[in-house]
Amino acid sequence: MNEIQSVIERESESLVSHLVELRTRIVRAGIAVMVPFLCLVYWAPNIFRLLARPLMENLPHDGKLIVTDVTGSFFAPMKVTLLVAFIIALPLVLYQIWAFIAPGLYQHEKRLIAPLVCSSYALFLAGMAFAYFVVFPNILRVMAHYNAPLGAAMNTDVDKYLGFAMTMFVAFGVTFEVPVCVVLLVRIGLVTVAQLRANRAYVVVGAFVVSAVVTPPDVFSQLMLAVPLIALYEVGIVAARLFARARLDDKA
């Protein structure tokens, strides 16, 4: 009876210690985000204007951003600044996650975490940059072209534009993570390179389905998401094959 009680007490202490560590990691991650946010908050209007530049450059001469919510002029720039702060602090946030789960990982799994985190961060930034510099101008130009024959004033609410921008950033950021996901799936043994090649047709169909759901309802916008998604899947297959070959060479 005493042994059972002692085991329960040890497990309770272990659970409490894990919860305390989790709280500490969350607090540190929150501080890592808040510090750059507080440093950037003074320039929040400038940051929002930078985000809105693709829209403003492609609006008709009489088009403009409008505010339909009383607090929109305040919260829209704050949300954009918070997003920028989160992106800046993301390496530290990912480190806090890694530090929390690292004690439960094997040594070879720990070696995989650093390149995985770095490549994921770099690819997510690349996806956001692709959305901002390539996708935004082209989609907004196409939308302005469709609006021209109507003769309607093309005024966009700041909150709706912000929602559109956030959706595109997330969509393309996640899309650019496809090579990492493919390599990881091969690394943990869920799929093989041969299976990835055999499922190309399903990936093509899935890419167009995802792009149809995420992007505006025109073919050009859908192609701008579907084509990179398919190309990145192929890049992931190549990277997975190289990774598998390198692992076989190491074993040999």
C-alpha positions as CSV (number, residue, x, y, z in Angstrom):
1,M,0.0,0.0,0.0
2,N,2.8,2.4,0.9
3,E,4.6,1.5,-2.4
4,I,1.5,2.3,-4.4
5,Q,1.1,5.6,-2.6
6,S,4.7,6.5,-3.1
7,V,4.4,5.8,-6.9
8,I,1.3,8.0,-7.1
9,E,3.1,10.8,-5.2
10,R,6.1,10.6,-7.6
11,E,3.8,10.7,-10.6
12,S,1.9,13.6,-9.2
13,E,5.2,15.5,-8.5
14,S,6.3,14.7,-12.1
15,L,3.1,16.0,-13.5
16,V,3.3,19.2,-11.5
17,S,6.9,19.8,-12.5
18,H,6.0,19.3,-16.2
19,L,3.1,21.8,-15.8
20,V,5.3,24.3,-14.1
21,E,7.9,23.9,-16.9
22,L,5.2,24.3,-19.6
23,R,4.0,27.5,-17.9
24,T,7.5,28.8,-17.8
25,R,8.0,28.0,-21.5
26,I,4.7,29.7,-22.5
27,V,5.6,32.8,-20.5
28,R,9.1,33.0,-22.1
29,A,7.5,32.5,-25.6
30,G,5.0,35.3,-24.8
31,I,7.8,37.6,-23.7
32,A,9.7,36.8,-26.9
33,V,6.7,38.0,-28.9
34,M,5.8,41.0,-26.7
35,V,9.3,42.6,-26.7
36,P,9.5,43.1,-30.5
37,F,5.8,44.1,-30.5
38,L,6.4,46.9,-28.0
39,C,9.5,48.0,-29.9
40,L,7.5,48.2,-33.2
41,V,4.1,49.4,-31.9
42,Y,5.1,53.1,-32.5
43,W,5.5,52.3,-36.2
44,A,2.3,50.3,-36.5
45,P,0.6,52.6,-39.0
46,N,3.7,52.5,-41.2
47,I,3.8,48.7,-41.0
48,F,0.1,48.5,-42.0
49,R,0.8,50.9,-45.0
50,L,3.6,48.5,-46.0
51,L,1.1,45.6,-45.9
52,A,-1.4,47.6,-47.9
53,R,1.0,48.8,-50.6
54,P,0.1,46.0,-53.1
55,L,-3.5,46.9,-52.8
56,M,-3.0,50.7,-53.0
57,E,-0.8,50.3,-56.1
58,N,-3.5,48.2,-57.9
59,L,-6.6,50.1,-56.9
60,P,-8.2,52.4,-59.5
61,H,-7.4,56.0,-59.2
62,D,-10.6,56.7,-57.2
63,G,-10.2,53.6,-55.0
64,K,-9.2,53.7,-51.4
65,L,-9.1,51.9,-48.1
66,I,-12.1,52.6,-45.8
67,V,-12.9,51.9,-42.2
68,T,-16.4,50.6,-41.4
69,D,-15.7,49.7,-37.7
70,V,-15.2,52.3,-35.0
71,T,-12.1,50.6,-33.7
72,G,-10.8,49.4,-37.1
73,S,-8.2,52.2,-37.5
74,F,-6.6,51.1,-34.2
75,F,-6.8,47.4,-34.2
76,A,-5.9,46.6,-37.8
77,P,-2.4,48.1,-37.5
78,M,-2.0,46.5,-34.1
79,K,-2.8,43.0,-35.5
80,V,-0.3,43.5,-38.3
81,T,2.4,44.6,-35.9
82,L,1.7,41.6,-33.7
83,L,2.0,39.3,-36.7
84,V,5.4,40.9,-37.5
85,A,6.5,40.5,-33.9
86,F,5.4,36.9,-33.9
87,I,7.4,36.2,-37.1
88,I,10.5,37.9,-35.6
89,A,10.2,35.9,-32.4
90,L,9.2,32.6,-34.0
91,P,12.7,31.0,-33.7
92,L,12.6,31.7,-29.9
93,V,9.1,30.3,-29.7
94,L,10.1,27.2,-31.6
95,Y,13.1,26.9,-29.3
96,Q,10.9,26.9,-26.2
97,I,8.8,24.2,-27.7
98,W,11.9,22.2,-28.5
99,A,13.3,22.7,-25.0
100,F,10.1,21.4,-23.5
101,I,9.9,18.2,-25.6
102,A,13.7,17.5,-25.9
103,P,14.0,15.5,-22.7
104,G,11.7,12.9,-24.2
105,L,13.5,12.5,-27.5
106,Y,16.2,10.1,-28.5
107,Q,19.6,11.5,-29.5
108,H,19.1,11.0,-33.2
109,E,15.7,12.7,-32.9
110,K,17.3,15.7,-31.2
111,R,19.8,16.0,-34.1
112,L,16.9,16.2,-36.5
113,I,15.1,19.1,-34.7
114,A,17.6,21.9,-35.4
115,P,17.6,21.5,-39.2
116,L,13.9,20.8,-39.2
117,V,13.1,24.1,-37.3
118,C,15.5,26.2,-39.4
119,S,14.2,24.9,-42.7
120,S,10.6,25.3,-41.6
121,Y,11.1,28.9,-40.5
122,A,13.0,29.8,-43.7
123,L,10.4,28.1,-46.0
124,F,7.5,29.8,-44.1
125,L,9.2,33.2,-44.6
126,A,9.7,32.3,-48.3
127,G,6.0,31.5,-48.7
128,M,5.0,34.8,-47.1
129,A,7.4,36.7,-49.3
130,F,6.1,34.9,-52.4
131,A,2.5,35.8,-51.4
132,Y,3.4,39.5,-50.8
133,F,5.6,40.2,-53.8
134,V,4.1,37.9,-56.4
135,V,0.6,36.8,-55.4
136,F,-0.9,40.0,-53.9
137,P,-0.1,42.3,-56.9
138,N,-1.3,39.8,-59.5
139,I,-4.5,38.8,-57.7
140,L,-5.4,42.5,-56.9
141,R,-4.7,43.5,-60.5
142,V,-7.0,40.8,-61.7
143,M,-9.7,41.8,-59.3
144,A,-9.4,45.5,-60.4
145,H,-9.7,44.3,-64.0
146,Y,-12.9,42.5,-63.2
147,N,-14.3,45.5,-61.4
148,A,-13.5,48.0,-64.2
149,P,-16.4,47.1,-66.5
150,L,-18.9,47.5,-63.6
151,G,-17.9,51.1,-63.1
152,A,-18.2,50.6,-59.3
153,A,-16.0,52.3,-56.8
154,M,-13.5,49.8,-55.5
155,N,-13.2,50.7,-51.8
156,T,-11.9,48.0,-49.5
157,D,-12.4,47.8,-45.8
158,V,-9.2,47.5,-43.8
159,D,-10.4,44.5,-41.8
160,K,-11.5,42.6,-44.8
161,Y,-8.1,43.3,-46.6
162,L,-6.3,42.3,-43.4
163,G,-8.3,39.0,-43.3
164,F,-7.5,38.4,-47.0
165,A,-3.8,39.1,-46.4
166,M,-3.6,36.8,-43.3
167,T,-5.3,34.0,-45.2
168,M,-2.9,34.3,-48.1
169,F,0.2,34.5,-45.8
170,V,-0.9,31.4,-43.9
171,A,-1.9,29.5,-47.1
172,F,1.4,30.1,-48.8
173,G,3.5,29.8,-45.7
174,V,2.0,26.4,-45.0
175,T,2.3,25.5,-48.7
176,F,6.0,26.1,-48.7
177,E,6.3,23.7,-45.8
178,V,5.5,20.8,-48.1
179,P,9.1,19.7,-48.7
180,V,9.7,19.5,-44.9
181,C,6.5,17.5,-44.4
182,V,7.5,15.1,-47.2
183,V,11.0,14.5,-45.8
184,L,9.6,14.1,-42.3
185,L,7.1,11.5,-43.4
186,V,9.8,9.5,-45.2
187,R,12.1,9.9,-42.2
188,I,9.7,8.5,-39.7
189,G,8.8,5.7,-42.1
190,L,5.1,6.5,-42.7
191,V,5.6,6.6,-46.5
192,T,8.4,5.7,-49.0
193,V,9.7,7.7,-51.9
194,A,8.1,5.2,-54.3
195,Q,4.7,5.7,-52.6
196,L,5.1,9.5,-52.9
197,R,5.8,9.1,-56.7
198,A,2.8,6.8,-57.1
199,N,0.5,9.4,-55.5
200,R,1.4,12.3,-57.7
201,A,-2.1,12.3,-59.4
202,Y,-3.8,12.6,-56.0
203,V,-1.5,15.4,-55.0
204,V,-2.3,17.4,-58.2
205,V,-6.1,17.0,-57.6
206,G,-5.7,17.9,-53.9
207,A,-3.6,21.0,-54.8
208,F,-6.3,22.4,-57.0
209,V,-9.0,21.6,-54.4
210,V,-7.0,23.4,-51.7
211,S,-6.3,26.4,-53.9
212,A,-10.0,26.6,-54.9
213,V,-11.0,26.8,-51.2
214,V,-8.3,29.2,-50.1
215,T,-7.9,31.7,-53.0
216,P,-10.3,34.0,-54.7
217,P,-12.7,32.2,-57.2
218,D,-10.7,32.8,-60.4
219,V,-8.5,30.4,-62.3
220,F,-5.4,32.6,-62.2
221,S,-5.4,32.9,-58.4
222,Q,-5.9,29.1,-58.0
223,L,-3.0,28.4,-60.4
224,M,-0.7,30.7,-58.3
225,L,-1.2,28.4,-55.3
226,A,-1.7,25.0,-56.9
227,V,1.4,25.1,-59.2
228,P,3.8,26.0,-56.4
229,L,2.2,23.3,-54.2
230,I,2.8,20.7,-56.8
231,A,6.3,21.9,-57.5
232,L,7.2,21.9,-53.8
233,Y,5.9,18.3,-53.6
234,E,8.3,17.3,-56.3
235,V,11.1,19.2,-54.4
236,G,10.2,17.2,-51.3
237,I,10.4,13.9,-53.2
238,V,13.9,14.8,-54.4
239,A,15.0,15.9,-50.9
240,A,13.5,12.7,-49.4
241,R,15.4,10.6,-51.9
242,L,18.7,12.3,-51.2
243,F,18.1,12.1,-47.5
244,A,17.3,8.3,-47.7
245,R,20.4,7.8,-49.8
246,A,22.6,9.6,-47.3
247,R,21.2,7.6,-44.5
248,L,22.0,4.4,-46.3
249,D,25.6,5.6,-47.0
250,D,26.0,6.3,-43.2
251,K,24.8,2.8,-42.3
252,A,27.2,1.3,-44.9
